[in-house]
Amino acid sequence: MTIDLTTLRKGVRKPLGIEEDDPDLTNDEIDEYLNFSYWEIQDKFPFREKEKTVRFDTIPGTRSYDLPKPVDALISLSVLDATDGQFHKLERMATDEYENRYNTNDFRQDIPTHYTREDCFTRLWPTPDAVYTLSMKRLITLEDLSPLMTTPEVPRIWWEIIKYGAVWRAFIDFGDLGRSGNIKQHQVSLINSTVPVQAKEERDSREAGVEVLRPEYRL
């Protein structure tokens, strides 16, 4: 089953008893509820999907490389050593140090050992003298739920939790605090039953889809 924004909207309308064309609850208003729920989940339970790795090849004589989008922070850069087949991390240096080294070693080219981050690109030092494979690990900013997003960038097991977070918020605005509280309690129960499963997956496999950093969710 594919979950998209349209499906999530239907899931919010159904318990409220509101039809799709009802002006009392527009798509934009539902999207706002969903995003408030989505932001809360992202804040309390950081997902590994926010951590991305990409590999690319250097160009001989080229020292500057654009950072892939989206990017929040550059975690590390590693270069593949052809002699042992292993990736070795490059050391990060300050921009001033980089410029000093570059100016005093203007013609030096070799396998990169250091890098510096500047705005939307990174610079390597020494400048690559050949084609090297680099592995870049970065944090990305997850996009908000929007009509352009096909599916939320979180594990499937959390989609229902996001939906119920939107539902209880809608009930508050509709003045039904009792049902809002019941739905929120149900959401909390789902979260607390989900966390141990995801934590176990993280222990069992380095490739687990999510890393939950908090053991319990409380009101």
Backbone as JSON, one array per atom type, in Angstrom:
{
  "sequence": "MTIDLTTLRKGVRKPLGIEEDDPDLTNDEIDEYLNFSYWEIQDKFPFREKEKTVRFDTIPGTRSYDLPKPVDALISLSVLDATDGQFHKLERMATDEYENRYNTNDFRQDIPTHYTREDCFTRLWPTPDAVYTLSMKRLITLEDLSPLMTTPEVPRIWWEIIKYGAVWRAFIDFGDLGRSGNIKQHQVSLINSTVPVQAKEERDSREAGVEVLRPEYRL",
  "N": [[0.84, -1.2, 0.0], [0.56, 2.18, -0.88], [1.39, 5.14, 0.71], [0.4, 8.43, 0.57], [0.07, 12.02, 0.46], [-2.62, 12.57, -0.13], [-3.92, 10.25, 0.76], [-3.35, 10.41, 3.51], [-4.78, 12.72, 4.15], [-7.43, 11.85, 3.77], [-7.5, 10.0, 5.83], [-7.5, 11.69, 8.01], [-9.87, 13.14, 7.71], [-11.87, 11.17, 7.94], [-12.37, 10.16, 10.73], [-13.31, 12.54, 11.71], [-15.64, 12.9, 10.41], [-16.04, 14.43, 8.12], [-16.62, 15.52, 4.84], [-14.83, 15.48, 1.69], [-15.18, 17.81, 0.17], [-16.01, 19.67, 2.0], [-16.15, 22.91, 3.24], [-15.46, 23.53, 5.83], [-13.17, 22.29, 6.59], [-10.38, 22.54, 5.0], [-8.01, 21.36, 2.48], [-5.56, 22.63, 2.87], [-5.68, 23.28, 5.58], [-5.76, 20.74, 6.76], [-3.26, 19.81, 5.92], [-1.67, 21.47, 7.44], [-2.18, 20.55, 10.05], [-1.15, 17.96, 9.76], [1.54, 18.51, 9.26], [2.31, 19.77, 11.65], [2.16, 17.56, 13.33], [4.04, 15.91, 12.07], [6.41, 17.43, 12.32], [6.71, 17.36, 15.09], [7.17, 14.63, 15.55], [9.57, 14.29, 14.14], [11.23, 15.91, 15.7], [11.23, 14.71, 18.25], [11.94, 12.09, 17.77], [14.55, 11.44, 16.17], [15.24, 10.46, 12.89], [17.06, 8.02, 10.97], [16.92, 8.46, 8.32], [17.52, 11.06, 7.93], [20.16, 11.1, 7.59], [22.4, 10.89, 5.06], [24.34, 9.24, 2.52], [26.63, 9.69, -0.09], [28.46, 8.85, -3.04], [31.15, 9.98, -5.07], [33.27, 10.83, -7.86], [36.46, 12.38, -8.03], [37.85, 15.1, -9.96], [40.77, 15.37, -11.8], [42.93, 18.01, -10.89], [40.89, 19.65, -10.01], [39.58, 21.35, -7.29], [37.3, 22.21, -5.89], [34.0, 21.23, -4.99], [30.54, 20.88, -5.48], [28.0, 20.64, -2.97], [25.66, 18.02, -2.54], [22.1, 18.43, -2.82], [19.21, 17.98, -0.71], [20.97, 19.61, 2.02], [21.98, 19.71, 5.37], [24.06, 19.56, 7.21], [27.5, 18.8, 6.87], [28.83, 15.76, 7.56], [31.05, 13.98, 7.25], [33.9, 13.31, 5.13], [35.34, 10.9, 3.04], [38.03, 9.14, 1.49], [38.66, 6.76, -1.03], [41.08, 4.33, -0.72], [43.08, 2.92, -3.02], [44.93, 0.95, -2.63], [44.34, -0.62, -0.37], [41.64, -0.86, -0.53], [39.92, 0.43, 1.23], [37.92, 3.02, 2.78], [39.15, 6.09, 3.87], [38.94, 8.59, 6.31], [38.88, 12.07, 5.61], [40.55, 14.86, 7.04], [39.06, 17.62, 8.64], [39.56, 21.08, 8.07], [40.06, 24.5, 9.07], [38.85, 27.33, 7.19], [40.68, 29.45, 6.88], [43.12, 28.19, 7.41], [43.13, 26.4, 5.3], [43.28, 28.15, 3.05], [45.78, 29.27, 3.52], [47.47, 27.04, 3.28], [46.92, 26.37, 0.63], [47.8, 28.6, -0.79], [50.54, 28.58, -0.25], [51.3, 26.19, -1.23], [50.74, 26.05, -3.96], [51.01, 24.58, -6.32], [50.86, 21.99, -5.59], [49.65, 18.75, -5.97], [47.82, 15.87, -5.15], [46.67, 12.81, -3.54], [43.73, 13.57, -1.8], [43.78, 14.72, 1.6], [42.67, 16.41, 3.42], [39.87, 18.64, 4.01], [37.67, 21.48, 3.51], [34.69, 23.18, 4.42], [32.59, 25.33, 2.67], [29.97, 27.38, 2.48], [27.87, 26.31, 0.02], [29.52, 24.39, -1.04], [32.41, 22.19, -1.03], [35.94, 22.13, -0.42], [38.92, 20.49, -1.44], [42.04, 19.36, -0.1], [45.28, 18.08, -0.5], [44.84, 19.41, -3.88], [43.18, 17.15, -6.0], [45.15, 14.87, -7.87], [44.46, 12.95, -9.56], [41.82, 10.67, -10.53], [39.77, 10.06, -7.87], [37.73, 8.17, -5.64], [35.28, 9.49, -3.6], [33.55, 9.39, -0.51], [30.76, 10.83, 0.81], [29.2, 11.81, 3.74], [26.27, 13.16, 4.98], [23.98, 15.31, 6.76], [20.56, 15.76, 6.14], [17.85, 18.06, 5.63], [14.67, 17.14, 6.32], [11.96, 17.37, 4.09], [8.91, 19.29, 4.33], [5.59, 17.88, 4.63], [3.95, 17.89, 1.63], [2.06, 18.58, -1.42], [3.88, 17.86, -3.38], [5.36, 15.83, -2.38], [5.75, 12.38, -2.54], [5.7, 10.24, -0.68], [5.92, 10.22, 2.93], [9.16, 10.81, 4.38], [9.81, 8.84, 6.32], [9.9, 5.78, 8.27], [7.4, 3.31, 7.4], [5.86, 2.43, 9.56], [5.48, 4.63, 11.13], [3.71, 6.31, 9.86], [0.94, 6.09, 10.44], [0.98, 7.04, 13.03], [1.68, 9.72, 12.64], [-0.62, 10.54, 11.29], [-2.62, 10.28, 13.32], [-1.68, 12.19, 15.06], [-2.34, 14.48, 13.67], [-5.11, 14.25, 13.68], [-5.95, 14.47, 16.42], [-5.23, 17.09, 16.9], [-6.92, 18.46, 15.16], [-9.43, 17.85, 16.31], [-9.24, 19.36, 18.65], [-9.4, 22.0, 17.65], [-11.98, 21.86, 16.7], [-13.37, 21.87, 18.97], [-13.84, 19.56, 20.44], [-12.72, 18.31, 23.01], [-12.66, 15.97, 24.49], [-12.66, 13.74, 22.68], [-10.36, 14.45, 21.38], [-8.43, 14.08, 23.37], [-8.65, 11.29, 23.72], [-7.83, 10.31, 21.22], [-5.23, 11.26, 21.21], [-4.12, 9.82, 23.33], [-4.26, 7.3, 22.22], [-2.46, 7.63, 20.1], [-0.1, 8.03, 21.57], [0.13, 5.51, 22.75], [0.61, 3.94, 20.49], [3.09, 5.02, 19.72], [4.71, 4.34, 21.93], [4.64, 1.57, 21.77], [5.9, 1.21, 19.41], [8.52, 2.2, 19.58], [10.26, 0.31, 21.1], [10.45, -1.77, 19.2], [11.71, -0.55, 16.99], [14.09, 0.21, 18.21], [15.2, -2.27, 18.76], [15.63, -3.2, 16.17], [17.64, -1.47, 15.43], [19.73, -2.33, 17.04], [20.07, -4.88, 16.07], [20.86, -4.62, 13.42], [23.09, -2.83, 11.35], [22.04, -1.55, 9.23], [19.52, -0.76, 9.86], [16.35, 0.88, 9.51], [15.65, 3.06, 11.09], [16.61, 5.11, 13.81], [15.86, 5.38, 17.05], [16.05, 7.66, 19.59], [14.98, 8.11, 22.06], [13.55, 6.38, 24.78], [10.9, 6.37, 25.6], [7.72, 7.93, 25.12], [6.1, 10.7, 26.4], [3.18, 12.43, 27.64]],
  "CA": [[0.0, 0.0, 0.0], [1.32, 3.42, -0.97], [0.86, 6.25, 1.5], [0.75, 9.75, 0.08], [-0.62, 13.09, 1.18], [-4.06, 12.42, -0.34], [-4.37, 9.19, 1.66], [-3.29, 10.92, 4.87], [-5.9, 13.66, 4.31], [-8.64, 11.04, 3.95], [-7.43, 9.41, 7.15], [-7.82, 12.73, 8.99], [-11.28, 13.5, 7.55], [-12.79, 10.09, 8.27], [-12.85, 10.19, 12.12], [-13.99, 13.81, 11.96], [-16.93, 12.86, 9.72], [-16.09, 15.57, 7.21], [-16.43, 15.15, 3.44], [-13.68, 16.1, 1.03], [-15.49, 19.16, -0.34], [-16.55, 20.48, 3.09], [-15.31, 24.1, 3.44], [-15.06, 23.69, 7.22], [-11.83, 21.74, 6.76], [-9.76, 22.52, 3.68], [-6.76, 20.59, 2.35], [-4.46, 23.4, 3.47], [-5.79, 23.16, 7.03], [-5.34, 19.38, 7.11], [-1.81, 19.75, 5.73], [-1.05, 22.14, 8.58], [-2.25, 19.59, 11.16], [-0.21, 16.87, 9.47], [2.91, 18.99, 9.41], [2.59, 19.94, 13.08], [2.42, 16.21, 13.84], [5.29, 15.46, 11.43], [7.52, 18.15, 12.94], [6.87, 16.87, 16.45], [7.79, 13.3, 15.47], [10.97, 14.48, 13.74], [11.98, 16.51, 16.79], [11.36, 13.8, 19.38], [12.5, 10.8, 17.36], [15.37, 11.67, 14.97], [15.31, 9.3, 12.01], [18.31, 7.85, 10.22], [16.73, 8.98, 6.97], [18.11, 12.38, 7.85], [21.58, 10.9, 7.34], [22.55, 10.37, 3.71], [25.7, 9.03, 2.03], [26.74, 9.7, -1.55], [29.82, 8.69, -3.54], [31.42, 10.66, -6.33], [34.67, 10.8, -8.29], [37.1, 13.68, -8.19], [38.37, 15.45, -11.3], [42.15, 15.82, -11.64], [43.14, 19.45, -10.99], [39.72, 20.38, -9.5], [39.59, 21.3, -5.82], [36.0, 22.57, -5.32], [32.9, 20.34, -5.38], [29.25, 21.28, -4.94], [27.36, 19.71, -2.04], [24.35, 17.58, -3.01], [20.94, 19.0, -2.14], [19.35, 18.97, 0.35], [22.03, 19.35, 2.99], [21.89, 20.47, 6.62], [25.42, 19.62, 7.75], [28.43, 17.82, 6.34], [29.34, 14.97, 8.67], [32.41, 13.51, 6.99], [34.34, 12.97, 3.77], [36.33, 9.82, 3.05], [38.58, 8.84, 0.18], [38.95, 5.34, -1.22], [42.49, 4.0, -0.93], [43.1, 1.81, -3.98], [45.86, -0.1, -2.2], [43.71, -1.54, 0.58], [40.2, -0.93, -0.79], [39.19, 0.99, 2.36], [37.72, 4.46, 2.8], [39.83, 6.76, 4.97], [38.36, 9.91, 6.51], [39.68, 13.27, 5.45], [40.5, 15.75, 8.19], [38.47, 18.93, 8.35], [40.4, 22.2, 8.47], [39.44, 25.81, 8.98], [39.02, 27.96, 5.88], [41.93, 30.23, 6.89], [44.23, 27.24, 7.29], [43.1, 25.88, 3.93], [43.78, 29.17, 2.14], [47.22, 29.41, 3.74], [48.14, 25.89, 2.67], [46.75, 26.42, -0.82], [48.63, 29.67, -1.33], [51.95, 28.25, -0.12], [51.53, 24.94, -1.97], [49.82, 26.28, -5.06], [51.13, 23.6, -7.4], [50.84, 20.64, -5.05], [48.49, 17.92, -6.25], [48.03, 14.53, -4.61], [45.44, 12.27, -3.0], [43.27, 14.49, -0.75], [43.87, 14.3, 3.0], [41.91, 17.38, 4.2], [38.82, 19.37, 3.29], [37.03, 22.57, 4.22], [33.32, 23.43, 3.97], [32.3, 26.73, 2.44], [28.63, 27.59, 1.95], [27.23, 25.18, -0.65], [30.5, 23.51, -1.67], [33.55, 21.8, -0.21], [37.22, 22.18, -1.12], [39.83, 19.42, -1.04], [43.47, 19.66, -0.07], [45.71, 18.76, -1.72], [44.0, 19.27, -5.06], [43.35, 15.8, -6.55], [46.01, 14.75, -9.05], [43.91, 11.85, -10.37], [40.42, 10.37, -10.19], [39.61, 9.34, -6.6], [36.34, 8.01, -5.21], [35.02, 10.04, -2.29], [32.27, 9.07, 0.13], [30.33, 11.98, 1.6], [28.07, 11.58, 4.64], [25.72, 14.46, 5.33], [22.63, 15.39, 7.31], [19.66, 16.51, 5.28], [16.64, 18.56, 6.25], [13.51, 16.49, 5.73], [10.99, 18.32, 3.57], [7.58, 19.23, 4.91], [4.59, 17.17, 3.85], [3.39, 18.8, 0.63], [1.56, 17.85, -2.59], [4.98, 17.4, -4.22], [5.98, 14.67, -1.75], [5.0, 11.16, -2.82], [5.51, 9.56, 0.6], [6.75, 10.8, 4.0], [10.48, 10.21, 4.46], [9.95, 8.15, 7.61], [9.46, 4.4, 8.12], [5.95, 3.17, 7.26], [5.2, 2.21, 10.83], [5.22, 5.92, 11.76], [2.73, 7.1, 9.1], [-0.31, 6.11, 11.2], [1.22, 7.91, 14.19], [1.6, 11.09, 12.13], [-2.03, 10.81, 11.0], [-3.36, 10.51, 14.56], [-1.24, 13.47, 15.59], [-3.14, 15.51, 12.99], [-6.52, 14.1, 14.06], [-6.25, 15.05, 17.73], [-5.12, 18.54, 16.8], [-8.15, 18.93, 14.52], [-10.51, 17.77, 17.29], [-9.11, 20.51, 19.55], [-9.93, 23.18, 16.97], [-13.42, 21.67, 16.54], [-13.96, 21.99, 20.3], [-14.12, 18.26, 21.03], [-11.51, 18.0, 23.77], [-12.72, 14.59, 24.94], [-12.19, 12.86, 21.61], [-8.97, 14.81, 21.12], [-7.61, 13.4, 24.38], [-8.67, 9.85, 23.45], [-6.99, 10.05, 20.05], [-3.83, 11.5, 21.57], [-3.7, 8.68, 24.13], [-4.04, 6.2, 21.27], [-1.21, 7.93, 19.4], [0.99, 7.78, 22.51], [0.25, 4.05, 22.88], [1.27, 3.46, 19.27], [4.49, 5.43, 19.78], [5.42, 3.56, 22.95], [4.77, 0.19, 21.3], [6.76, 1.22, 18.22], [9.89, 2.5, 19.95], [11.1, -0.86, 21.37], [10.68, -2.52, 17.96], [12.71, 0.15, 16.2], [15.35, 0.16, 18.93], [15.73, -3.61, 18.56], [16.14, -3.25, 14.8], [18.91, -0.74, 15.4], [20.75, -3.17, 17.65], [20.26, -6.09, 15.28], [21.4, -4.39, 12.08], [23.63, -1.5, 11.08], [21.27, -0.97, 8.15], [18.14, -0.55, 10.3], [15.81, 2.06, 8.87], [15.4, 4.18, 11.98], [17.29, 5.08, 15.1], [15.08, 6.13, 18.01], [16.97, 8.04, 20.64], [14.29, 8.22, 23.33], [12.9, 5.1, 25.05], [9.48, 6.48, 25.92], [7.09, 9.2, 24.78], [5.16, 11.06, 27.44], [2.38, 13.63, 27.41]],
  "C": [[0.87, 1.25, 0.0], [0.64, 4.51, -0.17], [1.34, 7.56, 0.89], [-0.09, 10.78, 0.82], [-2.13, 12.97, 1.04], [-4.64, 11.37, 0.61], [-4.38, 9.66, 3.11], [-4.44, 11.9, 5.14], [-7.2, 12.91, 4.55], [-8.68, 10.43, 5.33], [-7.73, 10.4, 8.26], [-9.31, 13.06, 8.93], [-12.22, 12.44, 8.1], [-13.26, 10.11, 9.72], [-13.57, 11.48, 12.48], [-15.37, 13.85, 11.32], [-17.12, 14.0, 8.75], [-15.79, 15.11, 5.78], [-15.31, 15.97, 2.82], [-13.95, 17.52, 0.6], [-16.09, 20.07, 0.73], [-15.64, 21.67, 3.34], [-14.86, 24.29, 4.89], [-13.67, 23.12, 7.51], [-11.19, 21.57, 5.39], [-8.5, 21.65, 3.67], [-5.6, 21.31, 3.02], [-4.48, 23.28, 5.0], [-5.36, 21.77, 7.51], [-3.83, 19.25, 6.98], [-1.09, 20.41, 6.89], [-1.05, 21.22, 9.8], [-1.23, 18.48, 10.97], [1.23, 17.31, 9.68], [3.27, 19.26, 10.86], [2.92, 18.59, 13.71], [3.76, 15.69, 13.34], [6.5, 16.12, 12.08], [7.78, 17.65, 14.34], [7.58, 15.52, 16.46], [9.27, 13.43, 15.11], [11.81, 14.99, 14.91], [12.24, 15.51, 17.92], [12.04, 12.49, 19.03], [13.3, 10.99, 16.07], [15.54, 10.39, 14.16], [16.63, 9.24, 11.26], [18.17, 8.33, 8.79], [17.29, 10.39, 6.81], [19.61, 12.31, 7.57], [21.75, 10.22, 5.99], [24.03, 10.25, 3.35], [25.69, 9.0, 0.52], [28.2, 9.54, -1.93], [29.97, 9.42, -4.86], [32.91, 10.61, -6.61], [35.21, 12.22, -8.44], [37.55, 13.86, -9.63], [39.79, 15.96, -11.11], [42.28, 17.34, -11.84], [41.98, 20.28, -10.48], [39.64, 20.22, -7.99], [38.24, 21.58, -5.18], [34.9, 21.68, -5.87], [31.62, 20.78, -4.69], [28.72, 20.21, -4.0], [26.0, 19.31, -2.6], [23.24, 18.24, -2.2], [19.94, 17.9, -1.84], [20.49, 18.62, 1.29], [21.82, 20.25, 4.2], [23.28, 20.64, 7.21], [26.25, 18.51, 7.1], [29.07, 17.07, 7.5], [30.78, 14.55, 8.43], [32.63, 13.31, 5.5], [35.42, 11.91, 3.9], [36.79, 9.56, 1.62], [38.94, 7.36, 0.11], [40.44, 5.15, -1.54], [42.55, 2.76, -1.82], [44.0, 0.67, -3.52], [45.23, -1.1, -1.25], [42.2, -1.65, 0.41], [39.34, -0.37, 0.32], [39.03, 2.5, 2.2], [38.39, 5.03, 4.05], [39.31, 8.19, 5.08], [39.37, 11.02, 6.25], [39.52, 14.13, 6.7], [39.93, 17.1, 7.78], [39.41, 20.02, 8.85], [39.62, 23.51, 8.34], [39.74, 26.43, 7.63], [40.32, 28.75, 5.8], [43.14, 29.32, 6.72], [44.3, 26.7, 5.87], [43.71, 26.9, 2.96], [45.28, 29.36, 2.29], [47.99, 28.26, 3.1], [48.07, 25.97, 1.15], [47.67, 27.46, -1.44], [50.11, 29.33, -1.28], [52.32, 26.94, -0.83], [50.68, 24.94, -3.22], [49.85, 25.17, -6.11], [51.09, 22.16, -6.89], [49.53, 19.94, -5.38], [48.81, 16.49, -5.8], [46.68, 13.98, -4.19], [44.99, 13.16, -1.85], [43.4, 13.88, 0.65], [43.03, 15.2, 3.91], [40.81, 18.0, 3.33], [38.35, 20.53, 4.16], [35.66, 22.8, 3.61], [33.11, 24.92, 3.82], [30.94, 26.84, 1.75], [28.08, 26.3, 1.33], [28.23, 24.27, -1.37], [31.6, 23.17, -0.66], [34.8, 21.83, -1.06], [38.16, 21.13, -0.55], [41.26, 19.93, -1.03], [44.23, 18.38, 0.23], [44.7, 18.61, -2.85], [44.23, 17.89, -5.68], [44.21, 15.8, -7.82], [45.51, 13.66, -9.99], [42.45, 11.68, -9.97], [40.4, 9.53, -8.91], [38.12, 9.26, -6.27], [36.19, 8.53, -3.79], [33.65, 9.59, -1.8], [31.91, 10.22, 1.05], [29.11, 11.59, 2.44], [27.57, 12.94, 5.11], [24.36, 14.3, 6.0], [21.78, 16.22, 6.37], [18.49, 17.01, 6.11], [15.46, 17.91, 5.56], [12.51, 17.55, 5.28], [9.67, 18.19, 4.32], [6.66, 18.39, 4.03], [3.94, 18.18, 2.9], [2.89, 17.98, -0.55], [2.67, 17.3, -3.49], [5.65, 16.15, -3.65], [5.13, 13.44, -2.02], [4.71, 10.39, -1.54], [6.35, 10.25, 1.66], [8.09, 10.07, 4.09], [10.75, 9.64, 5.86], [9.49, 6.71, 7.41], [7.94, 4.28, 8.13], [5.22, 3.07, 8.59], [4.84, 3.52, 11.54], [4.14, 6.72, 11.04], [1.41, 7.22, 9.85], [-0.18, 7.04, 12.4], [1.13, 9.38, 13.78], [0.15, 11.47, 11.87], [-2.8, 11.11, 12.28], [-2.92, 11.79, 15.25], [-1.98, 14.64, 14.96], [-4.59, 15.46, 13.46], [-6.8, 14.75, 15.42], [-6.09, 16.57, 17.74], [-6.37, 19.14, 16.16], [-9.32, 18.91, 15.5], [-10.44, 18.93, 18.28], [-9.73, 21.75, 18.92], [-11.44, 23.08, 16.77], [-14.13, 21.67, 17.9], [-14.3, 20.69, 20.97], [-12.88, 17.79, 21.78], [-11.49, 16.55, 24.24], [-12.18, 13.63, 23.89], [-10.74, 13.17, 21.25], [-8.05, 14.08, 22.08], [-7.53, 11.9, 24.14], [-7.76, 9.5, 22.29], [-5.52, 10.24, 20.4], [-3.3, 10.34, 22.41], [-3.43, 7.47, 23.23], [-2.74, 6.39, 20.51], [-0.01, 7.62, 20.29], [1.22, 6.27, 22.68], [0.95, 3.45, 21.67], [2.76, 3.79, 19.28], [5.27, 4.54, 20.74], [5.56, 2.1, 22.57], [5.69, 0.08, 20.1], [8.22, 1.38, 18.58], [10.73, 1.27, 20.26], [11.41, -1.68, 20.12], [11.78, -1.87, 17.15], [14.07, 0.12, 16.88], [16.0, -1.2, 18.76], [16.32, -3.74, 17.16], [17.49, -2.56, 14.7], [20.03, -1.57, 16.0], [21.09, -4.36, 16.76], [20.96, -5.85, 13.95], [21.9, -2.97, 11.93], [22.81, -0.78, 10.02], [19.83, -0.74, 8.56], [17.65, 0.8, 9.79], [15.63, 3.26, 9.77], [16.2, 4.0, 13.25], [16.5, 5.97, 16.05], [15.92, 6.41, 19.24], [16.31, 8.17, 22.01], [13.48, 6.95, 23.57], [11.41, 5.2, 25.26], [8.97, 7.88, 25.6], [6.06, 9.5, 25.85], [4.38, 12.31, 27.06], [2.99, 14.84, 28.1]]
}
